[in-house]
């Protein structure tokens, strides 16, 4: 395949403009992996405006994003979306809510008549983690099946191993959970997008929050990969800007199973608080710390390890520990919908971001009147800003088919993209662990980049 032109310029500047705090009192919350291939059935769902024929005329809903591509003059192939999400490895606990979010999005799109009059097909593949080559094999399989877009990966480190393979094939890569700032300036031909905010924002929120909790010194145990070191850098910057001091930072590598050395060195510095920037390695690290007298109220965690530990630790082990997860708290009606897809769900992390990724891809395909990856990418920014507000595929696609410009806001919060494919505004949720070692929401902080 010949090289593809850049779809949109990439901008590598991130500036934190403002942070606000909004209190929210909602409850917060897992699950068999889906079959590796499959598609949801399509059914008419009372759309006010029927889908136009693929060759029909009409005004493009893309606003000033560009003219309808030449590929729209012929009948497009059905939109096929792949998922590259973890069902094995150190982030496997994030797979079920993300996969449920994808499948709910696919179901609602197809219940509304599909994209360009045809049902959307979905193909699921495991991303594994950076200890294996599963992601590369899965990506090869997805590309071989002709997907136009891939939702994933969850891990920034995993995405780095496949981003060139995906975007080089002219396919959209849309991550619901990548937070590494490195992707902002990546040479991705305008094809990489994400609904999760850069860790510039999560790091700022966590660093500031530890300071407001009274910590003057912090120790950190950090996964030595793109996610861990990038987030740690931003946590440290924010904490020190708030007047605190990072007194110890110990790294470990993916695949390590012994953490006594890191724990001992951090505790020797006698920090007021300890930030664990890890994945499921927290299952081994937390008992080492509490066994040496660390109080759970001294422990601060991040999205990579905010999980249900009710079956891993004795009751009370994490009571009072806190942590951050990008995105809004999952709303009750959205949880109910997700549970119809996967009744075993207990964790809803990044489910909204995954659901929004599917909706945005489908809406951009409708706006482009094409299922080609580069055409979809060219419309993603346009459908997320500047037009009439809408927050479901049926309501948004009706506007599009009536020639309207739209501004999609989703379950993950307001969605608007920079030219680099990054969210320009987002919520970061702060959660606290209960006696049963599950967590509940405390508050949300809203920030702009």
Beta strands, then each sheet from edge to edge (+ up, - down):
strand 1: 18-23
strand 2: 37-39
strand 3: 80-85
strand 4: 121-126
strand 5: 149-152
strand 6: 172-175
strand 7: 192-194
strand 8: 217-223
strand 9: 245-252
strand 10: 273-277
strand 11: 299-301
strand 12: 322-326
strand 13: 388-390
strand 14: 406-408
strand 15: 425-433
strand 16: 439-448
sheet 1: 1+ 16- 15+ 12- 11- 10- 8- 9-
sheet 2: 2+ 4- 3- 5- 6- 7-
sheet 3: 13+ 14+
end
